[in-house]
Amino acid sequence: MAQIEFDSVSKVYGDGTQAVYALELTGSADRWRLVLTPKHAQLGRLFERIVIRGSQADIRTIELDQPDGDHSEMVITRSSLAR
Protein backbone atom coordinates (compact mmCIF):
# COMPACT_ATOMS: atom_id res chain seq x y z
CA MET A 1 0.00 0.00 0.00
CA ALA A 2 1.19 3.47 -0.80
CA GLN A 3 1.62 5.71 2.23
CA ILE A 4 0.36 9.26 2.25
CA GLU A 5 2.90 11.92 3.12
CA PHE A 6 2.47 15.03 5.26
CA ASP A 7 3.97 17.07 2.41
CA SER A 8 0.88 16.24 0.35
CA VAL A 9 -1.36 17.40 3.20
CA SER A 10 0.55 20.67 3.44
CA LYS A 11 0.05 21.27 -0.27
CA VAL A 12 -3.71 20.80 0.11
CA TYR A 13 -4.31 22.50 3.46
CA GLY A 14 -1.45 25.01 3.49
CA ASP A 15 1.67 25.22 5.62
CA GLY A 16 -0.14 27.19 8.35
CA THR A 17 -2.27 24.16 9.24
CA GLN A 18 0.51 22.60 11.32
CA ALA A 19 0.91 25.85 13.26
CA VAL A 20 -2.72 25.70 14.41
CA TYR A 21 -3.39 21.93 14.57
CA ALA A 22 -1.56 18.80 15.58
CA LEU A 23 -1.91 16.50 12.55
CA GLU A 24 -2.19 12.72 12.62
CA LEU A 25 -2.35 11.10 9.21
CA THR A 26 -2.91 7.34 8.95
CA GLY A 27 -3.89 4.81 6.32
CA SER A 28 -3.08 4.44 2.66
CA ALA A 29 -3.81 6.58 -0.38
CA ASP A 30 -6.96 4.52 -0.99
CA ARG A 31 -8.27 4.87 2.56
CA TRP A 32 -6.79 7.65 4.69
CA ARG A 33 -7.71 9.44 7.90
CA LEU A 34 -6.50 12.88 8.97
CA VAL A 35 -7.09 14.01 12.56
CA LEU A 36 -6.67 17.71 13.33
CA THR A 37 -6.42 18.56 17.03
CA PRO A 38 -6.30 22.26 17.98
CA LYS A 39 -3.02 23.37 19.54
CA HIS A 40 -4.49 26.50 21.11
CA ALA A 41 -6.95 26.54 24.01
CA GLN A 42 -9.10 29.21 22.39
CA LEU A 43 -9.80 26.98 19.39
CA GLY A 44 -10.07 23.93 21.64
CA ARG A 45 -13.09 25.48 23.34
CA LEU A 46 -14.94 25.23 20.01
CA PHE A 47 -14.05 21.62 19.18
CA GLU A 48 -11.77 18.86 20.42
CA ARG A 49 -10.87 17.49 17.02
CA ILE A 50 -11.74 17.28 13.35
CA VAL A 51 -11.49 13.94 11.58
CA ILE A 52 -11.36 13.95 7.79
CA ARG A 53 -11.54 10.63 5.93
CA GLY A 54 -11.11 9.99 2.27
CA SER A 55 -9.76 8.05 -0.65
CA GLN A 56 -7.11 9.40 -3.00
CA ALA A 57 -7.97 13.11 -3.51
CA ASP A 58 -11.63 12.67 -2.48
CA ILE A 59 -12.86 13.66 0.97
CA ARG A 60 -15.60 11.25 2.11
CA THR A 61 -16.49 12.42 5.63
CA ILE A 62 -15.76 15.27 8.01
CA GLU A 63 -16.43 14.76 11.72
CA LEU A 64 -16.39 17.39 14.46
CA ASP A 65 -16.12 16.46 18.14
CA GLN A 66 -17.04 19.28 20.51
CA PRO A 67 -15.95 19.62 24.15
CA ASP A 68 -19.57 19.34 25.36
CA GLY A 69 -19.83 15.84 23.85
CA ASP A 70 -21.71 16.84 20.70
CA HIS A 71 -20.61 15.09 17.52
CA SER A 72 -21.37 16.16 13.94
CA GLU A 73 -20.63 14.18 10.82
CA MET A 74 -20.88 15.33 7.22
CA VAL A 75 -20.90 12.64 4.51
CA ILE A 76 -19.78 13.88 1.13
CA THR A 77 -21.07 12.16 -1.98
CA ARG A 78 -20.73 12.91 -5.64
CA SER A 79 -23.46 15.21 -6.90
CA SER A 80 -25.57 14.57 -9.96
CA LEU A 81 -23.43 17.19 -11.73
CA ALA A 82 -20.38 14.92 -11.51
CA ARG A 83 -22.05 12.13 -13.50
N, CA, C and O of each residue as an XYZ file, in Angstrom:
332
protein
N       0.832     -1.197      0.000
C       0.000      0.000      0.000
C       0.872      1.255      0.000
O       1.886      1.330      0.693
N       0.464      2.199     -0.766
C       1.191      3.474     -0.799
C       0.847      4.294      0.436
O      -0.321      4.402      0.809
N       1.843      4.861      1.058
C       1.624      5.707      2.230
C       1.432      7.155      1.800
O       2.043      7.619      0.837
N       0.583      7.849      2.521
C       0.364      9.260      2.251
C       1.433     10.030      3.012
O       1.858      9.605      4.086
N       1.863     11.136      2.477
C       2.901     11.923      3.119
C       2.336     13.253      3.613
O       1.419     13.812      3.011
N       2.898     13.752      4.722
C       2.469     15.034      5.261
C       2.724     16.173      4.291
O       2.018     17.180      4.329
N       3.720     16.035      3.420
C       3.972     17.065      2.413
C       2.749     17.256      1.519
O       2.416     18.381      1.146
N       2.087     16.163      1.178
C       0.883     16.241      0.353
C      -0.219     16.978      1.086
O      -0.950     17.764      0.484
N      -0.344     16.729      2.389
C      -1.356     17.401      3.196
C      -1.074     18.893      3.239
O      -1.994     19.702      3.121
N       0.181     19.261      3.407
C       0.549     20.673      3.445
C       0.211     21.375      2.136
O      -0.200     22.536      2.142
N       0.380     20.684      1.024
C       0.047     21.272     -0.266
C      -1.452     21.543     -0.376
O      -1.866     22.548     -0.955
N      -2.259     20.646      0.183
C      -3.713     20.797      0.110
C      -4.215     21.803      1.128
O      -5.006     22.684      0.788
N      -3.766     21.687      2.377
C      -4.306     22.497      3.463
C      -3.473     23.726      3.795
O      -3.914     24.568      4.577
N      -2.298     23.847      3.231
C      -1.454     25.012      3.490
C      -0.509     24.766      4.649
O      -0.815     24.001      5.563
N       0.634     25.414      4.603
C       1.665     25.217      5.622
C       1.226     25.690      7.007
O       1.714     25.178      8.014
N       0.314     26.657      7.072
C      -0.141     27.187      8.352
C      -0.964     26.208      9.161
O      -1.167     26.415     10.357
N      -1.441     25.147      8.538
C      -2.268     24.161      9.237
C      -1.523     23.571     10.423
O      -2.102     23.421     11.499
N      -0.254     23.234     10.250
C       0.510     22.602     11.319
C       0.824     23.570     12.449
O       1.172     23.137     13.548
N       0.708     24.868     12.205
C       0.913     25.850     13.264
C      -0.302     25.918     14.185
O      -0.173     26.273     15.357
N      -1.472     25.584     13.665
C      -2.716     25.697     14.415
C      -3.194     24.347     14.942
O      -3.814     24.283     16.004
N      -2.914     23.276     14.216
C      -3.393     21.934     14.569
C      -2.247     20.940     14.684
O      -1.248     21.035     13.971
N      -2.407     19.986     15.593
C      -1.556     18.799     15.580
C      -2.193     17.863     14.560
O      -3.395     17.605     14.622
N      -1.396     17.353     13.621
C      -1.912     16.505     12.554
C      -1.511     15.057     12.779
O      -0.370     14.761     13.133
N      -2.464     14.163     12.567
C      -2.189     12.724     12.623
C      -2.782     12.107     11.368
O      -4.002     12.042     11.216
N      -1.925     11.659     10.479
C      -2.345     11.095      9.208
C      -2.056      9.603      9.205
O      -0.916      9.188      9.418
N      -3.077      8.798      8.965
C      -2.910      7.343      8.951
C      -3.594      6.761      7.720
O      -4.408      7.418      7.071
N      -3.246      5.516      7.415
C      -3.886      4.806      6.316
C      -3.047      4.792      5.064
O      -1.841      5.039      5.084
N      -3.724      4.496      3.977
C      -3.078      4.445      2.663
C      -3.742      5.470      1.758
O      -4.710      6.121      2.152
N      -3.231      5.610      0.567
C      -3.808      6.577     -0.379
C      -5.265      6.225     -0.699
O      -6.073      7.116     -0.963
N      -5.600      4.938     -0.677
C      -6.958      4.517     -0.994
C      -7.932      4.662      0.169
O      -9.146      4.701     -0.032
N      -7.399      4.742      1.379
C      -8.266      4.866      2.563
C      -7.468      5.555      3.659
O      -6.757      4.903      4.425
N      -7.589      6.877      3.730
C      -6.795      7.649      4.687
C      -7.682      8.342      5.708
O      -8.889      8.504      5.525
N      -7.025      8.747      6.799
C      -7.709      9.439      7.902
C      -6.763     10.520      8.421
O      -5.613     10.246      8.763
N      -7.269     11.749      8.472
C      -6.498     12.880      8.970
C      -7.215     13.447     10.186
O      -8.368     13.868     10.096
N      -6.526     13.456     11.325
C      -7.091     14.009     12.556
C      -6.392     15.332     12.840
O      -5.165     15.393     12.919
N      -7.185     16.388     12.992
C      -6.673     17.710     13.326
C      -7.106     18.022     14.755
O      -8.301     18.074     15.046
N      -6.149     18.228     15.635
C      -6.421     18.563     17.026
C      -5.892     19.966     17.281
O      -4.712     20.230     17.048
N      -6.748     20.875     17.759
C      -6.305     22.257     17.983
C      -5.143     22.328     18.974
O      -5.142     21.649     20.001
N      -4.163     23.156     18.650
C      -3.019     23.367     19.540
C      -3.280     24.470     20.552
O      -2.618     24.531     21.588
N      -4.234     25.338     20.262
C      -4.486     26.504     21.111
C      -5.797     26.339     21.876
O      -6.796     25.886     21.317
N      -5.788     26.704     23.139
C      -6.946     26.537     24.015
C      -8.173     27.265     23.480
O      -9.291     26.763     23.597
N      -7.977     28.428     22.902
C      -9.101     29.208     22.394
C      -9.877     28.433     21.326
O     -11.108     28.429     21.333
N      -9.171     27.790     20.428
C      -9.800     26.984     19.391
C     -10.346     25.683     19.982
O     -11.378     25.176     19.544
N      -9.644     25.154     20.976
C     -10.066     23.930     21.636
C     -11.386     24.052     22.378
O     -12.043     23.047     22.649
N     -11.778     25.272     22.705
C     -13.086     25.478     23.341
C     -14.221     25.295     22.338
O     -15.361     25.050     22.733
N     -13.923     25.410     21.049
C     -14.935     25.231     20.008
C     -15.105     23.766     19.623
O     -16.228     23.296     19.442
N     -13.998     23.048     19.498
C     -14.050     21.621     19.183
C     -12.776     20.938     19.647
O     -11.709     21.546     19.723
N     -12.920     19.643     19.960
C     -11.773     18.857     20.415
C     -10.935     18.343     19.266
O      -9.709     18.276     19.356
N     -11.610     17.979     18.180
C     -10.865     17.485     17.023
C     -11.755     17.471     15.791
O     -12.983     17.483     15.880
N     -11.099     17.447     14.643
C     -11.743     17.282     13.351
C     -11.129     16.034     12.733
O      -9.907     15.885     12.700
N     -11.979     15.145     12.246
C     -11.488     13.940     11.576
C     -11.983     13.985     10.134
O     -13.184     14.061      9.874
N     -11.039     13.937      9.211
C     -11.357     13.948      7.786
C     -10.924     12.600      7.223
O      -9.782     12.176      7.402
N     -11.850     11.936      6.540
C     -11.543     10.632      5.935
C     -11.757     10.722      4.431
O     -12.618     11.455      3.944
N     -10.946      9.951      3.710
C     -11.106      9.990      2.272
C     -10.385      8.878      1.554
O      -9.832      7.960      2.159
N     -10.413      8.996      0.235
C      -9.760      8.049     -0.651
C      -9.132      8.848     -1.789
O      -9.803      9.634     -2.457
N      -7.849      8.637     -1.995
C      -7.109      9.403     -2.998
C      -7.313     10.899     -2.719
O      -7.045     11.351     -1.605
N      -7.778     11.671     -3.699
C      -7.974     13.110     -3.510
C      -9.396     13.455     -3.063
O      -9.731     14.631     -2.919
N     -10.232     12.439     -2.844
C     -11.626     12.669     -2.478
C     -11.828     12.624     -0.972
O     -11.411     11.673     -0.310
N     -12.465     13.651     -0.436
C     -12.864     13.660      0.971
C     -14.218     12.975      1.057
O     -15.136     13.316      0.311
N     -14.348     12.004      1.969
C     -15.597     11.247      2.111
C     -16.427     11.707      3.305
O     -17.648     11.826      3.204
N     -15.765     11.967      4.439
C     -16.485     12.416      5.634
C     -15.658     13.449      6.391
O     -14.428     13.451      6.343
N     -16.371     14.324      7.089
C     -15.760     15.273      8.012
C     -16.528     15.169      9.320
O     -17.747     15.340      9.348
N     -15.815     14.888     10.400
C     -16.434     14.758     11.722
C     -15.894     15.845     12.646
O     -14.707     16.173     12.614
N     -16.778     16.394     13.462
C     -16.393     17.389     14.459
C     -16.801     16.883     15.833
O     -17.967     16.556     16.057
N     -15.851     16.818     16.747
C     -16.122     16.463     18.141
C     -15.982     17.717     18.978
O     -14.929     18.355     18.980
N     -17.042     18.071     19.691
C     -17.038     19.278     20.507
C     -16.792     18.928     21.972
O     -17.085     17.812     22.403
N     -16.257     19.874     22.736
C     -15.948     19.622     24.149
C     -17.166     19.233     24.992
O     -17.019     18.544     26.001
N     -18.366     19.666     24.589
C     -19.567     19.340     25.364
C     -20.120     17.954     25.042
O     -21.171     17.572     25.557
N     -19.416     17.195     24.189
C     -19.832     15.844     23.851
C     -20.612     15.742     22.549
O     -20.857     14.637     22.066
N     -21.004     16.867     21.976
C     -21.706     16.836     20.696
C     -20.772     16.330     19.601
O     -19.563     16.557     19.633
N     -21.362     15.644     18.644
C     -20.610     15.086     17.521
C     -21.401     15.361     16.252
O     -22.597     15.075     16.192
N     -20.747     15.911     15.241
C     -21.372     16.156     13.942
C     -20.583     15.421     12.881
O     -19.356     15.349     12.940
N     -21.294     14.879     11.915
C     -20.632     14.182     10.818
C     -21.273     14.594      9.504
O     -22.495     14.571      9.358
N     -20.426     14.974      8.544
C     -20.881     15.327      7.220
C     -20.364     14.256      6.256
O     -19.161     14.002      6.192
N     -21.259     13.643      5.523
C     -20.897     12.644      4.512
C     -20.961     13.321      3.159
O     -21.968     13.932      2.801
N     -19.888     13.208      2.419
C     -19.784     13.882      1.126
C     -19.903     12.841      0.028
O     -19.141     11.876     -0.019
N     -20.872     13.053     -0.856
C     -21.073     12.155     -1.983
C     -20.971     12.950     -3.276
O     -21.050     14.179     -3.278
N     -20.798     12.245     -4.346
C     -20.735     12.912     -5.640
C     -22.126     13.420     -6.003
O     -23.124     12.724     -5.817
N     -22.176     14.630     -6.516
C     -23.463     15.208     -6.905
C     -23.868     14.705     -8.278
O     -23.079     14.082     -8.990
N     -25.093     14.983     -8.630
C     -25.566     14.569     -9.960
C     -24.810     15.307    -11.060
O     -24.775     14.847    -12.202
N     -24.203     16.452    -10.729
C     -23.435     17.188    -11.733
C     -22.167     16.458    -12.123
O     -21.655     16.661    -13.225
N     -21.646     15.612    -11.247
C     -20.385     14.922    -11.513
C     -20.580     13.695    -12.392
O     -19.595     13.068    -12.784
N     -21.793     13.338    -12.707
C     -22.050     12.126    -13.500
C     -21.677     12.262    -14.927
O     -21.841     11.319    -15.701
